[in-house]
Amino acid sequence: MKVAFQGERGAYSESAVYTFFGASVEVKPCRDLSEVFDSVDKQDSQYGVVPIENSLEGSVNQTYDLFLTHDLKVCGEVIIRISHCLIANPSTSLDAVKAVYSHPQALAQCRNFLERLGRELIPTYDTAGSVKMLKEKGLKDAAAVASEKAAEIYGMKILAREIQDNTENYTRFFVLSHEDSPMTGKDKTSIIFSASHTPGSLYTALFEFAQRKINLTRIESRPTKQKPWEYNFYLDFEGHRGEAHCAEALKALEKSALFVKILGSYPKAAQR
């Protein structure tokens, strides 16, 4: 079994892969999120793992957008705690650091620590990739924000641990496949829909779930990118699309919404 993820070895997405599938799975690092979707789409990988939201910084918008251009399903979710470290080459001291590299979300999650540190912040495509770059270029005046695992993989030194602003820092990941999961009794469903640009249309859409006592766990709006100020809504709710009351709500939604795309039903991840 091969599982694609965005980033280099040691990325948090790789940790999510092992948490969900176990340590024996084969991993495929990808440069960006679209490459993960493409890898699963073309069946180069059986599964993909992509971040969907962070408890501090919110949604990963590119992941949401990619669901519109790929016909893939969500078959699982996994939540992992994010513990950031400041990492440098073994001979580098904290005083020698002039710049800090990492993914923009990681830099944002460590805003307080990095502001106190007062160094130049340089966004990159990946947390672990930043550590790998420091090692390959032999930079002695720079550091990276990444996981302890990344420091271990690339033989680097940890200058500071737990540097995120909030210890309650978690990222939720979706597991991509060509099929979603069968009912387990503890499921969630994710969909995309678009409501007409008329008064009460969103209320009408959400009422289909409320009247059937279906608990909505998340709703997010994203621009359609077709007309200004018109939006698609990304919705998660408790229950499996195969359950009668959920199927009824989705069927009713299809009658009132401009379009509905079911991303899939999957077992709920353990609560954090």
ABEGO torsion letter per residue (X at the ends): XBBBBBEBBGBAAAAAAAAAAEAABBBBBBABAAAAAAAAAAGABABBBBBABBAAAEBBAAAAAAAAABBBBBABBBBBBBBBBBBBBAABBAAABABBBEBAAAAAAAAAAAAAAGBBBBBBABAAAAAAAAAAAGBAABBBBBBAAAAAAAGBBBABBGABABABBBBBBBBBBABBBBBAGBBBBBBBBBBBBBBGAAAAAAAAAAAAGBBBABBBBBBAGABBGBBBBBBBBBEBAABAAAAAAAAAAAAABABBBBAEBBBBBBBX
